[in-house]
Amino acid sequence: MGKVMKRETMDLTQYQGLMDETPVDAKDFLIPKLLLMQSTSTAVKEEKARVGEIRGSVGLSKIAEKEASVEIIPFSVYKTWVTLSKVGNEFIGQVPLTPANALTPREAIVNGKEVLNYEALNYYCLLPSEIAGGMYTPYVVSFRSTSYMAGKALETHRAKLAEFKKPLPFKTFTLGSAPRKNDKGSFYVFTIAEARDTTEQELDAVKHWHNIVKQGAAKVDESDLEERNVTPGGAAPSSSATVETGEEY
């Protein structure tokens, strides 16, 4: 029987010939979203995931168990409007939130259809557990609708750190899920809480991916929009638009 060696103790140089000669470009990389599973999520309906779990959109990798949490390092944010149909909750479009459309009304009419506009706070983040393992890539977590307040809490932390001339990734946070109910039914929302100071190794990892993200070299996976059977970038109000999986409450 062959000798089993741990990867961290192996001489990997002897396997460099296994590398594909086709260059790997950052633009070929798809940044997964961290999705909060709802009863309406396709993965839940197909029994591939449980309600309340946090899953990666690429490959449905399990990031956190139901009502558990995962440590993240958020390092960059972009804001969007996501527009959904008022009836049927179908995705209509998504556009950047700018000073020009900041006052977009919650309800509007688009091509004769009643729609709802949701402001979304979309954070790029890294997982310390992946950094510690030596192989790490970013995720995007989108806070909107019932999870919007968790995003606002993160924005508050960002503003507080900025007051002391510190960037947001100087801290790690725990991202979790919690059950909620309203007159439309039961669902889960994201939760966020400050955890600890980041390490130098973690900040080096953030710096690497922050540069790639700022260059626009990598794209965010929008496959969750396919659950609504639409094409991303569809018609949206001239002053707005916004998105996510699961039902909006």
N, C-alpha and C positions, 0 to 999 in steps of 0.2 A: 504493500500500500504506500502511495506517495506521501512524503512528509508535508504536513500542513504548516504553513508559515503565516504569521500575522502580517497584514499589509504594511503596517507601520515599520516592520523590521526587514521588509524585503528590499532588495536592490532593484528598483523599478527601471533603471537605465537599460537593462537587458531586454525590456519589453517595448522600447521606444519604436521599434519597427512595426508595432501593431497600430500605430497612429495613422489615421486616414490622411492622405496627402492633400485632400481638399481643405483649403484654409477655412478656419472657423471665424466668422465675423459676428460682432455683437448684434448687428441688425437681424441676424438669423435667430436670435434668442427671443423667446416669448416669455414675458414676465407673468407668472401666474397670479391670480387674485386669491385672497383668502375669503372663502365663501362660507356664510353661516347657513347651515341646512335648515330648511323650513318644511312643513308638511306638504307644501306645493312644489318643492324642488324635485326635478326629474330623478336625481340620484336616490332620493328617499322613496319616491313612487316605485322605482325599479329595485328597491331593497339593496342598493349599493352603499347606502349611508343611513345614519340615524338622525332624526330631528335633534337640533341643538349642537351637533358636532361642527367643528371648523375644519373645512377641507380645502386643499389646494385645487384650483380649477384645472390644472394640467395633470391628468392621471388620477384625479380625485384622491390624492394622498391625504391621509388623516393627519391633521396638524394638532388637534386637541379633541379630547373626548367630550361627550355631552356635559354641559355645565362645568367643564374644566377650563383651564387657561393655558396660554402659551406665552413665553417671554419674547418680546419683539423690541427692535431698535428702529423706530420711525426716523427717517432722515430727510424726506422731502415731501411736499404736498402740492397737489394741484386741485383746483375747484371746478366743478362742472354743474350744469343744469341737466337733469334727466327728465325727459317728458314721457309720460305713460298715458294711455287712454283711460278715461274715467270709467268706462264700461269695458270689462274684459282685461284691464290691467296690461295691455299690450304696449311694447316699447315703440315709441314714435321717433325719438332722436336724442342725441347728447351733444352739447356744445360747451366750450369753456365759459366759466363765469367770469365776466369782466365788469369794470365800472360802468360800461355802457348798458349792460343788461342786468345789473345787480338788483334792480327793483322789479324784476319780472313777477307778475302776479301768480299766485298758486294755481288758479284755474284760468283756462283760456280756451279758445276755439281754434283748431288747426284743420284747414280743409274741411270745414263743416263738422268736425268731430270734437267733442268735449274732451279736454286733456287736463292732466295734473302735472305741475312742474315741481320737482324735488331738487333742493340744493344738496350736492354731494361733496364731502371732504374726502379726497382720495390720497392716502399716504403710502409712499414707498417705504418698505421696511426690510430689515434682515432679522434672521432668527439666531440668537446667541448659541443655541444648541448646534446649529449647522456650522457656525464659525468655529466652534470648538472642535468639530469633527473634520475641519479642513476643507470641506466642500460646501460652499454657500452661494446662493443666488437670491435676489430680492423677490419680494411679493408686493402686491398692492392690496390694501384693505380699504374698502369704500364704506364710509359712514353716511347714511342718509335715512330719511323717513324715521322709523321708530328707533334706529340706531344713531340718529344724527347727534343726539346729546352726548354720546360717547366721543364722537368726533370733536364736538365743541369743547369737551373736557381736555382733549389732547391739544386743541388750539390754545386753550388757557395755559397749559403747561409750556407750550412753545413761546407764548408771549411773556410769561414769567421768566423763563430762561433768557430770553432776548434782553430783558431789562438789565440783566447782569452780564451781558455780552457773551452769552454761552449759546451754542447751537443746540437744537433739540436732541440730536444723537448723543449728547453728553449723559443722557439718562436712558435706562431701559424701562419698559412698561409691560404689564401683564394684560393680554387681550383674552377676554373670556366671553361666555355666553350666559344669559339668564332668561328664564321663562317670563312671559307677560301675557296679560289678557285684556281685551277690550270688547266693545259691543260687536266686533266683527269676528272674534274668535281668539284662539290661543296661538302664540308665536314666540320666537326667540329674538333677543336683541344682543348686540355687542356690548361688552363692558370694558372699561379701561382703568388702569390704576398704575401710578408711578411705582417702580420697583427699586432700582439701585443705580449707582454710577457705572458707566461703561468702562471697560478696560482699554488699554492702549491697543491691544490686538484687535478688539472689536471696532475701535475707531479707525484703524488702518483699513479694515474690511469695508467699513462704511465709505471711507474716502474713495476707495477703488470704484465702488458701484455708483457713488454720487456723481463722479465724473462722467461715467457712461450714460447715466440717466439724463444729466444736463445736456449732453451732446445729442440727445434724442436718438441714440443708436439702437436702443432696444425698444420693442413694442409691448404693450400690455395685452394680455389675453382677454378678449371680449367674448369668448365662446358662451358665457352664461347668457348672453343676449339671444342666442339661438333657441333657448328654452321658450322664447316668446315668438319664435318663427318669423323673425324680421331681419332686416339688413342693417347693421350699425351705420350711423350717419344718415338715417332716413330724415324725412322732412321734419323740421322742428320750428317752433315759433321764432321769428326773427330776433326776438329779444331774449330767448332762452332755450333750454332743454335739459333732461337728466335720466339714471339706471341702477339694476341688481337682480339677484335671483330670489325666488320666493315671493309671496304676496305682500303688498304694501298695506300697512295698518296705520 
